[in-house]
Amino acid sequence: MELLSAAASPFVRMAVVAAHETGLIDQITLRDVTTTALETAPEVASANPVGKIPTLIRPEGAALYDSRVICRYLDSRADAGLYPENRLWEVLTLEATAHGAAEAAVLMVYERRLRPEVQQSDGWIEAQWTKVTRALDAIESRWMSHLHGRKDMAHIALACTLGYLDFRHAPRNWRATRPELAAWYAKAAEWPSMQATPPPT
């Protein structure tokens, strides 16, 4: 299998961490591509009509895309139990919360990097950050008991999202008012799968 990827993407990291956690990483070749929201790399566009990474190219079937689809596929292929049936809806909801926060954080970066300075909107950027803070506040207040349970895909998605916040938005100090989440992430960041997948320096 081949994963079209870029090391800075939190969504790519989710898929790669899942590959480590499922034991399938040795079956996947990571193919780094240079692609943006404005200029899609041809190899991405040919495999994924919406032009996003990660995209997983499989020899036995059509390419898979959207990190959540890829992670679900890897979990199913390895029978790894990252989506336990007895708490599936909780896992999917927390995974979606982490994805939403990551998406908002990525859009903040796009606004600064891809739009001319005169067209950039500080108000729009702050609106995206509000989505991040609401998501993290909800996790701090409602989800910590889940996070202290057996590792599942929601844990992975959240760890990768928090890692991205440190990578791209460290001055905003997401930890300041979330001590329980900060303590949880300090341990999650030490997972071998997280240590093996750092964002570029």
PyRosetta script that sets phi, psi and omega in degrees:
from pyrosetta import init, pose_from_sequence

init()
pose = pose_from_sequence("MELLSAAASPFVRMAVVAAHETGLIDQITLRDVTTTALETAPEVASANPVGKIPTLIRPEGAALYDSRVICRYLDSRADAGLYPENRLWEVLTLEATAHGAAEAAVLMVYERRLRPEVQQSDGWIEAQWTKVTRALDAIESRWMSHLHGRKDMAHIALACTLGYLDFRHAPRNWRATRPELAAWYAKAAEWPSMQATPPPT")
pose.set_psi(1, 152.3)
pose.set_omega(1, -179.8)
pose.set_phi(2, -128.9)
pose.set_psi(2, 129.7)
pose.set_omega(2, 179.8)
pose.set_phi(3, -109.1)
pose.set_psi(3, 114.6)
pose.set_omega(3, 173.5)
pose.set_phi(4, -74.4)
pose.set_psi(4, 125.2)
pose.set_omega(4, -165.9)
pose.set_phi(5, -152.2)
pose.set_psi(5, 170.7)
pose.set_omega(5, 170.8)
pose.set_phi(6, -149.3)
pose.set_psi(6, 129.4)
pose.set_omega(6, -169.8)
pose.set_phi(7, -63.9)
pose.set_psi(7, -22.3)
pose.set_omega(7, -177.6)
pose.set_phi(8, -79.4)
pose.set_psi(8, -15.5)
pose.set_omega(8, -174.9)
pose.set_phi(9, -77.5)
pose.set_psi(9, 127.5)
pose.set_omega(9, 175.7)
pose.set_phi(10, -66.8)
pose.set_psi(10, -28.1)
pose.set_omega(10, -179.3)
pose.set_phi(11, -73.5)
pose.set_psi(11, -39.4)
pose.set_omega(11, 172.5)
pose.set_phi(12, -61.4)
pose.set_psi(12, -44.4)
pose.set_omega(12, -179.1)
pose.set_phi(13, -60.1)
pose.set_psi(13, -39.7)
pose.set_omega(13, 177.4)
pose.set_phi(14, -56.6)
pose.set_psi(14, -44.6)
pose.set_omega(14, -179.1)
pose.set_phi(15, -67.2)
pose.set_psi(15, -39.9)
pose.set_omega(15, -177.9)
pose.set_phi(16, -72.0)
pose.set_psi(16, -40.6)
pose.set_omega(16, 175.4)
pose.set_phi(17, -61.2)
pose.set_psi(17, -42.9)
pose.set_omega(17, 177.4)
pose.set_phi(18, -60.7)
pose.set_psi(18, -38.4)
pose.set_omega(18, 177.8)
pose.set_phi(19, -62.5)
pose.set_psi(19, -40.4)
pose.set_omega(19, 175.7)
pose.set_phi(20, -64.5)
pose.set_psi(20, -46.1)
pose.set_omega(20, -174.8)
pose.set_phi(21, -68.0)
pose.set_psi(21, -27.7)
pose.set_omega(21, 179.1)
pose.set_phi(22, -89.6)
pose.set_psi(22, -5.7)
pose.set_omega(22, -178.8)
pose.set_phi(23, 79.2)
pose.set_psi(23, 15.1)
pose.set_omega(23, -176.5)
pose.set_phi(24, -102.2)
pose.set_psi(24, 2.2)
pose.set_omega(24, -173.1)
pose.set_phi(25, -59.4)
pose.set_psi(25, -32.1)
pose.set_omega(25, -179.1)
pose.set_phi(26, -72.5)
pose.set_psi(26, -11.5)
pose.set_omega(26, 177.9)
pose.set_phi(27, -95.1)
pose.set_psi(27, 2.4)
pose.set_omega(27, -174.6)
pose.set_phi(28, -120.9)
pose.set_psi(28, 130.6)
pose.set_omega(28, 171.6)
pose.set_phi(29, -96.8)
pose.set_psi(29, 124.0)
pose.set_omega(29, 177.3)
pose.set_phi(30, -85.4)
pose.set_psi(30, 121.7)
pose.set_omega(30, 179.3)
pose.set_phi(31, -112.3)
pose.set_psi(31, 105.4)
pose.set_omega(31, -177.7)
pose.set_phi(32, -73.4)
pose.set_psi(32, 130.4)
pose.set_omega(32, -180.0)
pose.set_phi(33, -126.6)
pose.set_psi(33, 150.9)
pose.set_omega(33, 175.4)
pose.set_phi(34, -100.9)
pose.set_psi(34, 107.3)
pose.set_omega(34, -177.0)
pose.set_phi(35, -146.2)
pose.set_psi(35, 148.6)
pose.set_omega(35, 178.6)
pose.set_phi(36, -134.6)
pose.set_psi(36, 172.7)
pose.set_omega(36, 177.2)
pose.set_phi(37, -66.0)
pose.set_psi(37, -19.0)
pose.set_omega(37, -180.0)
pose.set_phi(38, -99.7)
pose.set_psi(38, -28.9)
pose.set_omega(38, -178.4)
pose.set_phi(39, -132.6)
pose.set_psi(39, 102.2)
pose.set_omega(39, -178.2)
pose.set_phi(40, -82.0)
pose.set_psi(40, 131.3)
pose.set_omega(40, 176.5)
pose.set_phi(41, -62.7)
pose.set_psi(41, 138.6)
pose.set_omega(41, -176.9)
pose.set_phi(42, -56.8)
pose.set_psi(42, -38.2)
pose.set_omega(42, -178.1)
pose.set_phi(43, -68.5)
pose.set_psi(43, -27.9)
pose.set_omega(43, 175.6)
pose.set_phi(44, -74.4)
pose.set_psi(44, -47.2)
pose.set_omega(44, -178.6)
pose.set_phi(45, -60.2)
pose.set_psi(45, -34.3)
pose.set_omega(45, -178.0)
pose.set_phi(46, -72.8)
pose.set_psi(46, -24.7)
pose.set_omega(46, -179.0)
pose.set_phi(47, -99.0)
pose.set_psi(47, -26.4)
pose.set_omega(47, -173.8)
pose.set_phi(48, -136.1)
pose.set_psi(48, 110.1)
pose.set_omega(48, -174.8)
pose.set_phi(49, -61.9)
pose.set_psi(49, -23.7)
pose.set_omega(49, 177.5)
pose.set_phi(50, -90.6)
pose.set_psi(50, -1.6)
pose.set_omega(50, 168.3)
pose.set_phi(51, 70.2)
pose.set_psi(51, 32.6)
pose.set_omega(51, -177.8)
pose.set_phi(52, -116.0)
pose.set_psi(52, 158.2)
pose.set_omega(52, 172.6)
pose.set_phi(53, -113.6)
pose.set_psi(53, 152.4)
pose.set_omega(53, 2.8)
pose.set_phi(54, -78.0)
pose.set_psi(54, 152.0)
pose.set_omega(54, 170.8)
pose.set_phi(55, -130.8)
pose.set_psi(55, 130.5)
pose.set_omega(55, -177.9)
pose.set_phi(56, -105.7)
pose.set_psi(56, 118.9)
pose.set_omega(56, 178.3)
pose.set_phi(57, -95.8)
pose.set_psi(57, 122.4)
pose.set_omega(57, -176.8)
pose.set_phi(58, -112.7)
pose.set_psi(58, 141.5)
pose.set_omega(58, 177.6)
pose.set_phi(59, -70.4)
pose.set_psi(59, -22.9)
pose.set_omega(59, -173.0)
pose.set_phi(60, -98.2)
pose.set_psi(60, 2.4)
pose.set_omega(60, -177.9)
pose.set_phi(61, -174.5)
pose.set_psi(61, -172.2)
pose.set_omega(61, -178.8)
pose.set_phi(62, -64.4)
pose.set_psi(62, 154.8)
pose.set_omega(62, 176.3)
pose.set_phi(63, -62.2)
pose.set_psi(63, 146.4)
pose.set_omega(63, 177.0)
pose.set_phi(64, -108.7)
pose.set_psi(64, 141.3)
pose.set_omega(64, 178.0)
pose.set_phi(65, -146.2)
pose.set_psi(65, 165.2)
pose.set_omega(65, -162.5)
pose.set_phi(66, 81.2)
pose.set_psi(66, 123.6)
pose.set_omega(66, -174.4)
pose.set_phi(67, -58.2)
pose.set_psi(67, -32.0)
pose.set_omega(67, -179.6)
pose.set_phi(68, -67.5)
pose.set_psi(68, -36.6)
pose.set_omega(68, 176.8)
pose.set_phi(69, -67.0)
pose.set_psi(69, -44.1)
pose.set_omega(69, -179.6)
pose.set_phi(70, -62.0)
pose.set_psi(70, -45.1)
pose.set_omega(70, -178.8)
pose.set_phi(71, -64.7)
pose.set_psi(71, -38.6)
pose.set_omega(71, 178.1)
pose.set_phi(72, -65.9)
pose.set_psi(72, -38.9)
pose.set_omega(72, 178.2)
pose.set_phi(73, -63.9)
pose.set_psi(73, -46.4)
pose.set_omega(73, -179.6)
pose.set_phi(74, -62.2)
pose.set_psi(74, -42.0)
pose.set_omega(74, 178.9)
pose.set_phi(75, -62.0)
pose.set_psi(75, -43.8)
pose.set_omega(75, 179.7)
pose.set_phi(76, -65.7)
pose.set_psi(76, -42.1)
pose.set_omega(76, -178.1)
pose.set_phi(77, -63.0)
pose.set_psi(77, -37.8)
pose.set_omega(77, -177.1)
pose.set_phi(78, -95.2)
pose.set_psi(78, -7.4)
pose.set_omega(78, -174.4)
pose.set_phi(79, 51.0)
pose.set_psi(79, 50.8)
pose.set_omega(79, -170.8)
pose.set_phi(80, -89.4)
pose.set_psi(80, -15.0)
pose.set_omega(80, 177.2)
pose.set_phi(81, 78.1)
pose.set_psi(81, 24.0)
pose.set_omega(81, 178.6)
pose.set_phi(82, -76.5)
pose.set_psi(82, -12.5)
pose.set_omega(82, 175.9)
pose.set_phi(83, -123.8)
pose.set_psi(83, 70.5)
pose.set_omega(83, -175.5)
pose.set_phi(84, -62.9)
pose.set_psi(84, 132.0)
pose.set_omega(84, -174.0)
pose.set_phi(85, -62.5)
pose.set_psi(85, -33.8)
pose.set_omega(85, -175.0)
pose.set_phi(86, -73.0)
pose.set_psi(86, -12.3)
pose.set_omega(86, 174.3)
pose.set_phi(87, -140.6)
pose.set_psi(87, 35.5)
pose.set_omega(87, -174.0)
pose.set_phi(88, -59.0)
pose.set_psi(88, -45.3)
pose.set_omega(88, -174.5)
pose.set_phi(89, -68.0)
pose.set_psi(89, -33.6)
pose.set_omega(89, 175.5)
pose.set_phi(90, -66.6)
pose.set_psi(90, -43.6)
pose.set_omega(90, 179.0)
pose.set_phi(91, -61.2)
pose.set_psi(91, -47.4)
pose.set_omega(91, -178.6)
pose.set_phi(92, -64.8)
pose.set_psi(92, -37.4)
pose.set_omega(92, -179.5)
pose.set_phi(93, -69.3)
pose.set_psi(93, -43.9)
pose.set_omega(93, 178.5)
pose.set_phi(94, -68.5)
pose.set_psi(94, -36.9)
pose.set_omega(94, 175.1)
pose.set_phi(95, -59.7)
pose.set_psi(95, -44.5)
pose.set_omega(95, 179.1)
pose.set_phi(96, -64.2)
pose.set_psi(96, -36.7)
pose.set_omega(96, 177.8)
pose.set_phi(97, -62.7)
pose.set_psi(97, -45.4)
pose.set_omega(97, 178.0)
pose.set_phi(98, -63.7)
pose.set_psi(98, -41.8)
pose.set_omega(98, 178.3)
pose.set_phi(99, -61.5)
pose.set_psi(99, -43.5)
pose.set_omega(99, -179.9)
pose.set_phi(100, -61.7)
pose.set_psi(100, -41.1)
pose.set_omega(100, 178.0)
pose.set_phi(101, -65.3)
pose.set_psi(101, -42.3)
pose.set_omega(101, 178.8)
pose.set_phi(102, -63.6)
pose.set_psi(102, -41.9)
pose.set_omega(102, 179.7)
pose.set_phi(103, -61.6)
pose.set_psi(103, -43.8)
pose.set_omega(103, 178.6)
pose.set_phi(104, -62.6)
pose.set_psi(104, -40.7)
pose.set_omega(104, 179.8)
pose.set_phi(105, -65.6)
pose.set_psi(105, -38.5)
pose.set_omega(105, 177.1)
pose.set_phi(106, -66.3)
pose.set_psi(106, -41.3)
pose.set_omega(106, -179.9)
pose.set_phi(107, -63.1)
pose.set_psi(107, -32.1)
pose.set_omega(107, 175.0)
pose.set_phi(108, -61.8)
pose.set_psi(108, -42.0)
pose.set_omega(108, 178.4)
pose.set_phi(109, -65.9)
pose.set_psi(109, -43.1)
pose.set_omega(109, 178.8)
pose.set_phi(110, -59.0)
pose.set_psi(110, -41.3)
pose.set_omega(110, -178.1)
pose.set_phi(111, -58.5)
pose.set_psi(111, -40.7)
pose.set_omega(111, -179.2)
pose.set_phi(112, -78.7)
pose.set_psi(112, -34.4)
pose.set_omega(112, -172.3)
pose.set_phi(113, -91.5)
pose.set_psi(113, -30.9)
pose.set_omega(113, -170.1)
pose.set_phi(114, -106.9)
pose.set_psi(114, -14.5)
pose.set_omega(114, 179.6)
pose.set_phi(115, -105.7)
pose.set_psi(115, 142.9)
pose.set_omega(115, 175.0)
pose.set_phi(116, -57.0)
pose.set_psi(116, 147.4)
pose.set_omega(116, -174.4)
pose.set_phi(117, -55.7)
pose.set_psi(117, -37.1)
pose.set_omega(117, -177.1)
pose.set_phi(118, -70.2)
pose.set_psi(118, -17.4)
pose.set_omega(118, -179.7)
pose.set_phi(119, -98.9)
pose.set_psi(119, -6.5)
pose.set_omega(119, -177.4)
pose.set_phi(120, -71.7)
pose.set_psi(120, 143.2)
pose.set_omega(120, -177.6)
pose.set_phi(121, -117.3)
pose.set_psi(121, 112.0)
pose.set_omega(121, 175.7)
pose.set_phi(122, -63.3)
pose.set_psi(122, -36.6)
pose.set_omega(122, 179.3)
pose.set_phi(123, -63.3)
pose.set_psi(123, -40.3)
pose.set_omega(123, 179.3)
pose.set_phi(124, -66.7)
pose.set_psi(124, -41.4)
pose.set_omega(124, 178.3)
pose.set_phi(125, -61.1)
pose.set_psi(125, -44.5)
pose.set_omega(125, -179.4)
pose.set_phi(126, -67.4)
pose.set_psi(126, -31.8)
pose.set_omega(126, 176.6)
pose.set_phi(127, -64.6)
pose.set_psi(127, -37.2)
pose.set_omega(127, 176.4)
pose.set_phi(128, -66.8)
pose.set_psi(128, -41.1)
pose.set_omega(128, 179.2)
pose.set_phi(129, -64.9)
pose.set_psi(129, -33.0)
pose.set_omega(129, 176.3)
pose.set_phi(130, -61.0)
pose.set_psi(130, -37.6)
pose.set_omega(130, 176.6)
pose.set_phi(131, -62.7)
pose.set_psi(131, -41.9)
pose.set_omega(131, 178.3)
pose.set_phi(132, -61.3)
pose.set_psi(132, -48.8)
pose.set_omega(132, -175.9)
pose.set_phi(133, -66.3)
pose.set_psi(133, -37.4)
pose.set_omega(133, 176.8)
pose.set_phi(134, -62.9)
pose.set_psi(134, -41.6)
pose.set_omega(134, 179.5)
pose.set_phi(135, -63.3)
pose.set_psi(135, -46.8)
pose.set_omega(135, -178.5)
pose.set_phi(136, -67.3)
pose.set_psi(136, -37.2)
pose.set_omega(136, 177.6)
pose.set_phi(137, -64.0)
pose.set_psi(137, -39.9)
pose.set_omega(137, 178.4)
pose.set_phi(138, -64.4)
pose.set_psi(138, -40.5)
pose.set_omega(138, 179.2)
pose.set_phi(139, -65.7)
pose.set_psi(139, -43.9)
pose.set_omega(139, 179.5)
pose.set_phi(140, -60.6)
pose.set_psi(140, -37.7)
pose.set_omega(140, -174.3)
pose.set_phi(141, -91.0)
pose.set_psi(141, -24.3)
pose.set_omega(141, -171.4)
pose.set_phi(142, -122.8)
pose.set_psi(142, -20.1)
pose.set_omega(142, -166.1)
pose.set_phi(143, -115.7)
pose.set_psi(143, 1.6)
pose.set_omega(143, -173.6)
pose.set_phi(144, -64.6)
pose.set_psi(144, -33.3)
pose.set_omega(144, 178.9)
pose.set_phi(145, -63.3)
pose.set_psi(145, -36.9)
pose.set_omega(145, 176.4)
pose.set_phi(146, -64.9)
pose.set_psi(146, -42.2)
pose.set_omega(146, -176.7)
pose.set_phi(147, -66.4)
pose.set_psi(147, -23.9)
pose.set_omega(147, 178.7)
pose.set_phi(148, -86.6)
pose.set_psi(148, 2.1)
pose.set_omega(148, 176.2)
pose.set_phi(149, -89.4)
pose.set_psi(149, -169.1)
pose.set_omega(149, -178.7)
pose.set_phi(150, -60.6)
pose.set_psi(150, 139.5)
pose.set_omega(150, -177.4)
pose.set_phi(151, -60.2)
pose.set_psi(151, 131.4)
pose.set_omega(151, 175.9)
pose.set_phi(152, -138.0)
pose.set_psi(152, -172.6)
pose.set_omega(152, -174.8)
pose.set_phi(153, -67.2)
pose.set_psi(153, -28.5)
pose.set_omega(153, 176.8)
pose.set_phi(154, -63.4)
pose.set_psi(154, -41.1)
pose.set_omega(154, 176.9)
pose.set_phi(155, -58.8)
pose.set_psi(155, -45.3)
pose.set_omega(155, -177.7)
pose.set_phi(156, -63.8)
pose.set_psi(156, -47.0)
pose.set_omega(156, -179.3)
pose.set_phi(157, -60.5)
pose.set_psi(157, -42.1)
pose.set_omega(157, -178.9)
pose.set_phi(158, -68.4)
pose.set_psi(158, -43.2)
pose.set_omega(158, 179.3)
pose.set_phi(159, -59.1)
pose.set_psi(159, -42.1)
pose.set_omega(159, 179.6)
pose.set_phi(160, -68.0)
pose.set_psi(160, -35.7)
pose.set_omega(160, 177.3)
pose.set_phi(161, -65.7)
pose.set_psi(161, -46.0)
pose.set_omega(161, 179.6)
pose.set_phi(162, -65.2)
pose.set_psi(162, -36.6)
pose.set_omega(162, 175.1)
pose.set_phi(163, -61.9)
pose.set_psi(163, -37.9)
pose.set_omega(163, 178.4)
pose.set_phi(164, -67.9)
pose.set_psi(164, -37.8)
pose.set_omega(164, 177.4)
pose.set_phi(165, -62.0)
pose.set_psi(165, -39.9)
pose.set_omega(165, 175.5)
pose.set_phi(166, -64.7)
pose.set_psi(166, -38.4)
pose.set_omega(166, -176.4)
pose.set_phi(167, -69.4)
pose.set_psi(167, -46.3)
pose.set_omega(167, -173.1)
pose.set_phi(168, -105.9)
pose.set_psi(168, -22.5)
pose.set_omega(168, -172.7)
pose.set_phi(169, -133.2)
pose.set_psi(169, 34.7)
pose.set_omega(169, -176.7)
pose.set_phi(170, -55.4)
pose.set_psi(170, -39.2)
pose.set_omega(170, -178.5)
pose.set_phi(171, -61.0)
pose.set_psi(171, -19.1)
pose.set_omega(171, -179.3)
pose.set_phi(172, -79.7)
pose.set_psi(172, -12.0)
pose.set_omega(172, 169.3)
pose.set_phi(173, 51.1)
pose.set_psi(173, 67.4)
pose.set_omega(173, -179.5)
pose.set_phi(174, -60.9)
pose.set_psi(174, -22.1)
pose.set_omega(174, -177.3)
pose.set_phi(175, -72.7)
pose.set_psi(175, -19.8)
pose.set_omega(175, -165.6)
pose.set_phi(176, -52.6)
pose.set_psi(176, -40.9)
pose.set_omega(176, -176.5)
pose.set_phi(177, -116.2)
pose.set_psi(177, 19.1)
pose.set_omega(177, -176.5)
pose.set_phi(178, -134.7)
pose.set_psi(178, 68.0)
pose.set_omega(178, -174.3)
pose.set_phi(179, -63.7)
pose.set_psi(179, -36.8)
pose.set_omega(179, -178.9)
pose.set_phi(180, -68.8)
pose.set_psi(180, -42.9)
pose.set_omega(180, 179.1)
pose.set_phi(181, -66.1)
pose.set_psi(181, -39.7)
pose.set_omega(181, 178.1)
pose.set_phi(182, -61.3)
pose.set_psi(182, -42.7)
pose.set_omega(182, 179.6)
pose.set_phi(183, -65.9)
pose.set_psi(183, -39.4)
pose.set_omega(183, 177.8)
pose.set_phi(184, -63.2)
pose.set_psi(184, -44.8)
pose.set_omega(184, -177.0)
pose.set_phi(185, -67.3)
pose.set_psi(185, -32.4)
pose.set_omega(185, 177.9)
pose.set_phi(186, -57.5)
pose.set_psi(186, -36.2)
pose.set_omega(186, 177.3)
pose.set_phi(187, -78.6)
pose.set_psi(187, -41.7)
pose.set_omega(187, -179.4)
pose.set_phi(188, -62.1)
pose.set_psi(188, -36.5)
pose.set_omega(188, -179.2)
pose.set_phi(189, -63.7)
pose.set_psi(189, -16.7)
pose.set_omega(189, 179.8)
pose.set_phi(190, -92.3)
pose.set_psi(190, -4.4)
pose.set_omega(190, 175.6)
pose.set_phi(191, -54.9)
pose.set_psi(191, 141.2)
pose.set_omega(191, 176.0)
pose.set_phi(192, -54.6)
pose.set_psi(192, -36.5)
pose.set_omega(192, -179.7)
pose.set_phi(193, -67.2)
pose.set_psi(193, -31.9)
pose.set_omega(193, 176.3)
pose.set_phi(194, -77.6)
pose.set_psi(194, -39.2)
pose.set_omega(194, 178.3)
pose.set_phi(195, -64.1)
pose.set_psi(195, -29.2)
pose.set_omega(195, -178.9)
pose.set_phi(196, -81.8)
pose.set_psi(196, -7.1)
pose.set_omega(196, -172.2)
pose.set_phi(197, -131.1)
pose.set_psi(197, 48.4)
pose.set_omega(197, -177.9)
pose.set_phi(198, -70.8)
pose.set_psi(198, 149.9)
pose.set_omega(198, 173.0)
pose.set_phi(199, -67.0)
pose.set_psi(199, 160.4)
pose.set_omega(199, -177.8)
pose.set_phi(200, -64.3)
pose.set_psi(200, 150.1)
pose.set_omega(200, 178.6)
pose.set_phi(201, -99.8)
pose.dump_pdb("model.pdb")
